[in-house]
Amino acid sequence: MDSPLPSAHPNIIAPPPLLFAGFALTGFGLHWMLPLRIPSEFGWRLAIGLFFLTGGSALARWAFAHFRRHATSASPRDSAVALIQDRPFALSRNPVYVAMSLLYLGVAFGLGSGWLLLLPVLLVAMHVGVVRPEERYLTTRFGDAYA
């Protein structure tokens, strides 16, 4: 019996932006029911939030520019046509996910909601449900070049 053909894309639990948005909305809902404030003055919270938002935005733009430059999709639901290993991808295999995490922290600090700091739970969900399936797919697709 032949082995099954490799998947055309990784089998992830959900698109990463939906996971981040879902956790953010959960945090907003929890904050509405039981406010949990980040203990800090508004000015400091806002400054920290803007720092994370700026860094996350810059990293996302940099990573997406490299997806376009290499003519491959940023969506984990699409087939990868190129393995990107330079610039932001030399620093992290998942610079877009790092960027989304920074954006998430920026919103959490900017709004001062402690419930938005559900980020560690979100990162576990991302690792198990998105990153690991992507790594299996990319190892199958690109072999030693990815490993």
C-alpha positions, 0 to 999 in steps of 0.5 A, a space after each residue: 500500500 502506498 503512503 499517502 501524498 503529503 498535504 497541499 498545506 498544513 492542517 492547522 486548527 484555525 487561521 492565526 489571525 482568527 485565533 488572536 482575534 478570538 482570544 482578544 474578544 474573550 479578553 474583552 468579554 472577561 474584562 467587561 464581566 470582571 474588570 482586571 486592570 493592568 496596574 500602571 499609570 495611563 501614560 506608561 501603559 499607553 507608551 508601552 502599548 505604542 512601543 509593542 504596536 509599533 514594533 509589531 507593525 514594523 515586523 509584520 510589514 517586513 515579513 509580508 514584504 518578504 513573502 511578496 518578494 519570494 512570491 509565496 503566500 503568507 497564509 498557512 492555508 495555502 501551499 508554500 512555493 518557496 522557503 524563506 530563510 533571510 531577513 526576518 525569517 533568519 531571526 524567527 521561523 514565524 516572524 508574523 506570529 511574533 508580530 501578532 503577539 507584539 500587536 496583541 500586547 500593544 492592545 493589552 497594555 494600551 487598554 490596560 486590560 489584564 484579561 488580554 494578557 491571556 497571551 501565554 494560553 494563546 501561544 500554547 494554542 498557536 504552538 500546538 495547533 498551528 506551528 507544529 502542523 506547519 513545521 511537519 508540512 514544511 519538513 515534508 515539503 522542503 526536507 533538509 533545507 527546512 530542517 
